[in-house]
Amino acid sequence: MSAAPVSVAFTAPADPRLLGRDVRRIAFDAATLNARVRELGAEITSAYPDGDLLVLGLLKGSFVFLADLVREIRRPLHVDFLVASSYGEATVSSGNVKLVYDPETVLEGKHILLVEDIVDSGKTLNTLMGLLGQRSPKSIEICALLHKRIARDLPHPVRFVGFDAPNEFLVGYGLDHAENFRHLPYVASLE
């Protein structure tokens, strides 16, 4: 079950972590994020009662979410990462997905939970699901903090969704613009 975006007014004094940039609004505040991550941890724990679970974080955007999420999953698990890039310094995906770092963990026979910060075009996920599926895992599911629901061709649905996201450029809680704003404890929409 995904929750609707939460609008929170951004009030003065301005957050010095914003590097002088204005935000349109706070889409999801820290308390809302923390509560939903706890719920997702419980959902994932229930979904995987046995077997080897590998939580595979898509860097860099998922690292904050993944760190909080794995502490809420109440079962044994392993963590690894992969890096794919499709943005560079733009605010729109180029559609050209490059795998920059491949996980070293053996995936065969394991339940794989691919953790993503945000699903927008779906191109990165489609590419990764194809690559990971070739490695004979027992299962592969996707967990995304945010889902814009604009992907036209997403053959593998996102099983665990934190929030339905507005169609805006979002930063914070791991999400960035040109490597800035990942450290914000909330998700904001840039002007």
C-alpha positions as CSV (number, residue, x, y, z in Angstrom):
1,M,0.0,0.0,0.0
2,S,1.5,3.3,-1.0
3,A,0.7,6.6,0.6
4,A,-0.1,9.8,-1.2
5,P,2.4,12.7,-1.2
6,V,2.4,14.7,2.0
7,S,2.7,18.5,1.4
8,V,4.5,20.4,4.2
9,A,5.1,24.1,4.0
10,F,8.8,25.1,4.1
11,T,9.2,27.9,6.6
12,A,12.0,30.3,7.4
13,P,14.7,30.2,8.5
14,A,15.9,28.6,5.3
15,D,17.6,25.2,5.6
16,P,21.4,25.9,5.2
17,R,21.8,22.4,3.7
18,L,20.0,23.6,0.5
19,L,23.1,25.5,-0.7
20,G,21.0,28.7,-1.3
21,R,18.6,26.8,-3.6
22,D,14.9,27.3,-3.2
23,V,12.5,24.4,-2.8
24,R,9.0,24.4,-4.1
25,R,7.9,22.3,-1.1
26,I,8.7,19.5,1.2
27,A,7.0,16.5,-0.4
28,F,7.7,14.0,2.5
29,D,9.0,15.1,5.9
30,A,11.4,13.0,8.0
31,A,8.7,11.7,10.4
32,T,6.6,10.5,7.5
33,L,9.6,8.8,5.8
34,N,10.6,7.1,9.0
35,A,7.1,5.8,9.7
36,R,6.7,4.4,6.2
37,V,10.1,2.7,6.2
38,R,9.1,0.9,9.4
39,E,5.9,-0.3,7.6
40,L,7.9,-1.5,4.6
41,G,10.3,-3.4,6.9
42,A,7.4,-5.3,8.4
43,E,5.9,-6.0,4.9
44,I,9.3,-7.3,3.6
45,T,9.8,-9.4,6.8
46,S,6.4,-11.1,6.2
47,A,7.0,-11.6,2.5
48,Y,10.3,-13.5,3.1
49,P,9.8,-16.1,5.9
50,D,12.7,-18.2,4.8
51,G,15.5,-18.6,2.3
52,D,18.6,-16.4,1.6
53,L,17.6,-12.8,1.2
54,L,19.9,-10.4,-0.6
55,V,19.0,-6.7,-0.3
56,L,20.6,-5.1,-3.3
57,G,20.8,-1.4,-3.2
58,L,21.0,0.7,-6.3
59,L,23.6,3.4,-5.6
60,K,23.9,6.1,-5.0
61,G,20.3,7.3,-4.5
62,S,19.1,4.3,-2.4
63,F,21.8,4.4,0.3
64,V,20.0,6.4,2.9
65,F,16.7,4.6,2.4
66,L,18.4,1.2,2.2
67,A,20.3,1.8,5.5
68,D,17.1,2.7,7.3
69,L,15.1,-0.2,5.6
70,V,17.5,-3.0,6.4
71,R,17.4,-2.1,10.1
72,E,13.6,-2.6,10.0
73,I,13.7,-6.0,8.3
74,R,13.4,-8.5,11.1
75,R,15.2,-11.6,9.6
76,P,18.6,-12.6,8.4
77,L,19.8,-10.9,5.2
78,H,22.8,-9.8,3.2
79,V,23.4,-6.4,1.6
80,D,25.3,-5.6,-1.6
81,F,25.2,-2.7,-4.1
82,L,25.2,-2.0,-7.7
83,V,25.7,1.3,-9.5
84,A,23.8,2.3,-12.7
85,S,23.7,5.7,-14.2
86,S,21.3,7.4,-16.6
87,Y,21.1,11.1,-15.4
88,G,24.6,12.7,-15.2
89,E,23.9,16.3,-14.3
90,A,20.5,16.5,-16.0
91,T,17.1,16.5,-14.3
92,V,15.7,14.1,-16.9
93,S,16.9,10.6,-17.5
94,S,19.0,10.2,-20.7
95,G,17.5,6.7,-21.2
96,N,21.1,5.4,-21.7
97,V,21.6,3.1,-18.7
98,K,25.2,2.2,-17.8
99,L,26.2,-0.4,-15.2
100,V,29.1,1.2,-13.4
101,Y,29.5,-1.3,-10.5
102,D,28.3,-4.9,-10.5
103,P,27.5,-6.8,-7.3
104,E,30.2,-9.3,-6.3
105,T,27.7,-11.5,-4.4
106,V,26.5,-14.7,-6.0
107,L,22.8,-14.2,-6.8
108,E,22.0,-17.8,-7.8
109,G,19.3,-19.4,-5.6
110,K,18.7,-16.3,-3.5
111,H,15.7,-14.0,-3.0
112,I,16.8,-10.7,-4.4
113,L,15.2,-7.4,-3.3
114,L,16.4,-4.6,-5.5
115,V,16.1,-1.3,-3.6
116,E,15.6,1.8,-5.6
117,D,15.2,5.4,-4.5
118,I,12.7,6.5,-7.2
119,V,10.9,4.9,-10.2
120,D,10.2,7.3,-13.0
121,S,10.9,6.2,-16.6
122,G,11.5,2.6,-15.6
123,K,14.4,2.3,-18.0
124,T,17.0,1.7,-15.4
125,L,14.9,-1.0,-13.7
126,N,14.1,-2.8,-16.9
127,T,17.8,-3.0,-17.8
128,L,18.8,-4.2,-14.3
129,M,16.0,-6.7,-14.0
130,G,17.1,-8.3,-17.3
131,L,20.7,-8.5,-16.1
132,L,19.9,-9.8,-12.7
133,G,17.4,-12.4,-14.0
134,Q,20.2,-14.0,-16.1
135,R,21.9,-15.0,-12.8
136,S,19.3,-17.5,-11.7
137,P,18.0,-16.0,-8.5
138,K,15.2,-17.8,-6.6
139,S,13.1,-14.6,-6.9
140,I,13.6,-10.9,-7.7
141,E,11.4,-8.1,-6.4
142,I,11.7,-4.4,-6.4
143,C,11.3,-2.0,-3.4
144,A,11.2,1.7,-4.2
145,L,10.9,4.6,-1.8
146,L,9.1,6.7,-4.4
147,H,7.1,5.7,-7.5
148,K,6.0,8.4,-10.0
149,R,3.8,5.9,-11.9
150,I,4.8,7.4,-15.3
151,A,6.7,4.4,-16.6
152,R,5.1,3.2,-19.8
153,D,6.8,-0.1,-20.1
154,L,7.6,-1.7,-16.7
155,P,7.1,-5.5,-17.2
156,H,8.2,-6.3,-13.6
157,P,5.9,-4.4,-11.2
158,V,7.3,-2.7,-8.1
159,R,6.2,-4.9,-5.2
160,F,7.0,-2.6,-2.3
161,V,6.4,1.1,-2.7
162,G,6.9,3.7,0.0
163,F,5.0,6.5,-1.6
164,D,3.4,7.6,-4.9
165,A,5.5,10.6,-5.9
166,P,4.5,13.8,-7.6
167,N,5.9,14.3,-11.1
168,E,8.5,16.8,-9.9
169,F,12.3,16.8,-9.5
170,L,12.8,15.5,-6.0
171,V,15.9,15.7,-3.8
172,G,16.8,14.6,-0.3
173,Y,16.9,11.3,1.6
174,G,19.5,10.0,-0.9
175,L,18.1,11.6,-4.0
176,D,20.3,14.2,-5.6
177,H,20.8,16.9,-8.3
178,A,24.3,16.8,-9.6
179,E,25.4,15.1,-6.3
180,N,23.9,17.7,-4.1
181,F,21.1,17.4,-1.5
182,R,21.4,13.6,-0.7
183,H,22.0,14.4,3.0
184,L,18.6,16.2,3.5
185,P,16.5,14.3,6.1
186,Y,13.3,14.9,4.0
187,V,12.3,14.8,0.3
188,A,11.8,18.2,-1.3
189,S,10.9,19.4,-4.7
190,L,13.3,21.8,-6.3
191,E,12.2,25.1,-7.9
